[in-house]
Amino acid sequence: MARLKKKNLRRKDGVWDPLADSAQDKHRAAVVPQTPQSAHPAYRLAYVDDDFLCREELRPVRLQLELLKVEMMLAEHGIKSTIVMFGGARIPAPGQDAWAARNETQRANLEAASVYYEEARKFARMCSEKSAELGFKEYVVVTGGGPGVMEAGNRGAADVGAPSIGLNIVLPHEQAPNPYVTPELSFNFHYFAIRKMHFLLRAKAVTVFPGGFGTLDELFETVTLMQTGRMALVPLILFGKEFWHKIIDFDALAAFGTIAPGDVELLEFVETAEEAWDIIVKFYEKLEPEQAVAEA
């Protein structure tokens, strides 16, 4: 009897599977003799045909793939919860040039804001030290993977030898992940919506440092989900009370009636990493044992 040549007939999950796998057929298809028929795009396997996968009709499939790939890889690494760090890409490290400044006023403001880079780095170290106690399964730092505050977050984790996640996105200008993101946890997105989902899917706390339109978008997305009950209440911590109250009058929204007075209480303001970590610790100490993560 002819036998199917497959080295291991069990999948990674232990299920018996005698069928040829897709990786095997991908290799076989790549080495078929070149003829007018086999060379034509119509002959390509659908799942390795980039032009086909990028067609407009395949958008639902691409959305699903972006959601599924990251979810599967985080699950394979055993990551159960994260600490989210949002913040401006343009904020430099202390002593570094404000590369994004377009005038002297911006330069002075951005260089003064480097204090937030240092606090973000310190906060990420504190989260990661706790994560180490729990086998790097809980409290794993996740950032947008770029420069500025995002770099500070990944850098703080790297300072103590902890893994951290970077969720990059393709932008018109060239962008690469910052060098402190753990390579096997460095992801890239086309869809902002799916990227936002991954930020919050495992979030035990969300921290927001001064930033621009992108940071504001992430802040309001998060607080809206909490306000409407679409997301459980977790600590939502804003670094830099003066900055936030200068650019957004939260109390005016409540006074006008477009939000409830209690909605403002969804936000907590801090100046230091220690204050932020203390809020998180006290929040989870109050939960029932079965709701809180088991301490090591």
N, C-alpha and C positions, 0 to 999 in steps of 0.2 A: 504493500500500500504506500502510495506517495505521501510524504509527510510535509506539512508546512514548516518551513525553516524559520523558527523564531526562538531566540536564545532563552527568553524567559516568558513563559506563558501566564505568569501572574503579573497584574498591574501593581503599581506602588501601594495601592490600598488593599492588596491581597486578593483581589477578585480574579478568578480564572478567566482568561481571555485568549482564545485560540486564533482570533482574527489578526491579520496583518495590521500593524499600526500605521498611523498616518505619516510618522517620521520615516518609516521604512519605504513607504510608497513615494514620498517626496524625493528620496535619494534615487529610487528606481526611475522615476519620471525624468530626473535630471540627466540621466545617461542613456536615454533611448537614442537610436540613430536619428540624425537630423534629416528630415524630409520636408517638403513643402507643408505637409499636414502637421507634423509634430512641431515644426518651427512657428506655426501660426498661434497667436494669443488664445484663440478659441480652444486649443488643446491643453493649455495650462490647467493644472489642478486648481480648483476654485480657491482653496485656502492658501495657496502660495502665489496667487495672481494679484499683485499690488494694484494694478490698474483697475481690476474688477472690484476689489475691496474698497477702493476710493470712489466708486461711482455714487452718485447722489442717492440712488435707491437703497444702498447698503448702509446708510447712516444709522438706522436702528441697530444693525449688527455691530458697527464700530462703537456706538455708545455702550453696548453690552460688553464688548471686549475690554474697553477701558475700565469699566467697573469691575469686571471679573479678574483681569490680570493682577491688579494690585491687591485685591481681596485675597486671592489665592496665595500670592507670595507672602503677604503679611501673616496669613494663617499658617503657612509652612514654617515661618520663623517663630511661630508661637506667640506673636504679639497680641495681647489681649486688651490693652488700654494705652492711651497716649496722652501727652500734654501738648496742646497746640500752641504754637507761637507765631502770631501774625505781627507784621511790622514793616516799616519802610525799607526799601532796597537802597535808598540813597544816603542812609545814615552811615557815616564812616566810623571805623575803629578809632579809638583815642590816638591822637597824634598823626593820623592819616589825612591825606588831602580830601576835601569834599569834592570829589570828581564830578558830581552831578550839578554843582552850583552854576547858575547862569549869571549871577551878579554878586557883588560883595555882601549884600544883605543876606542872600541865600547862603553864601559861604559861611558867614558868621553864625547863622542859625543852625546849619547842618553840623558844623564843627562843635557847637555847644551841645547839640543833641547826641554827640558821641557817648555821653554818659549813659544813654539808653542801650547802646551797644554793649557797654561793660556790664550793665545790670542784666541784660538778656543773657549774656555769656555766663554770668554768675548763677542766674536762675536755672539755666539749663544744666549746669553742674550739679546743683542741688537736686533737681528732678532725677538726674542720671545716677546720682549716688543712691537714691532710694530705689531706682530701677535695678541697680546692681544687687541690692539685697533680695530682690524678687526674681532673680535670674534673667533680668532684662526682658521680662514678659509684660510688666506693667510700667506705667509712667514713662513710656518711651517718648522722647522729644520728636515732634514732627514740625517741620517748617516748609515754606514754599521752595526751599532749595536754592534760592538765589543769594545775592549779596546783602550787605547791610545787616539789619536785625536778624534776617534769616541765617546769614552766615554765622552771626554771633551765637545763635541757638545751637546749630550743629557743631560749632567750635567748642562750646561749653561741654557738650556731651563727649566730644573727642578728648577733651582735657583729662577726663577721668576714665578713658578707655571704654566708653559706652557706645553702643550703636545708636544711630539716629536716622530719621526718615526725611527725605527731601521730595517734595511734590512739585516738580518743575512744570512749566507749560511753554509751548512753542509760541514765540512772540516775533513780530516783524524784525526787531533788531536781534542781533546775535546774542544768545545767552547760553551759558553752560552752568551746570551745577557747581556750587561752591565746593572747594576741595575737602571740606570736613564732613560731607554727607557720606554715610556708609554706602559703598558702591552697590552692594546687593539690595539696598533699600532706597536706591535713587531711581525715581520714576519720572516719566515725561507724559504730558497730556496734550491732547488737542482740544478737548471739551472742558471749558471752565466749570460747567455744572457738575460733571462727574468728579472733577478735582475737588470741588467744594464738598461733595458727599464724603469723599475719603478723608478730608480733614476732620469731619465731625463723627464719622461712624464709630470711632473708638475713643472719643474725647472724654477724659475725666475732668479736664479743666481747659479753658480757653483764655490765653493771655494775648493782649493787644497792645503793641507799642506804637508810638507816633509813626504815622505813615501817610500815604497819599490816597488816591482814589481806590486803588486795589485794597488797601487796608480798611478803608471805610466800607467798601462793599462787603468784605469778609465780616466786619463787626456787625453791620446791620443785618446781614443774612443770619448770623448766629443769634442775635438778640430777638429777631423776628420769630425764628423757630421756637425759642423759649417762650416768648410772649404768647404765641398762639397755641402752645401745648404740643407742638409737633416734635419737640425735643425735650428730654428731661432737663430739669434745672441742674446745671453744673456750675462751678465757679467761673464767672466771666469777669476777668480782671484787666483793668486798663491802667497801664503805666503812664504816669505824668498827668496828674489832675489838672494842672494849669493849662497844659496843651489842649486837653480834651474839652475843658469848659470854655476855652477861648474859641475853638472852632465849631463847637456844637452846644447850643443852649438846651440841654435836656429838660431843665425845669420849665422852660418856656413852652416846650411841647406839651408837658403835663398841664400847665396853666391854661393853655389854649384849648385843651380837651381832646387833642388828636391822639394822645396816649393816656392811659390811666395813671394817676399819681403813683401807684405802686410799681408801675413798670420801670421807673427810674431805679428802683431798688434791685433790679436785675443786674445792675452794673456795680462793680466795686473798684475803687481807685487806690492805687498805691504808688510809692516812689521807689521802693527798693525790692530786690529779689527776696530778701528775708520776709518782708511783709506779705508778698504774694504767696510764698510757700506756706507761711503760717495760716493763711486763709484756706488753702487747700487741705492742710493737715486737720484743721478744726472742722472743716466741712465733712470730711469722711469719718472723723471720730464720732459724729452725731448720728450716722446712719446705723440701721440695724445690722448686726453681724453678717447676715446673709446678703445684705446689699453692698457692704464694703468689701474691698479686696482683703483677702487673708494676709495678715502680716507675717513676714518670715521670722 
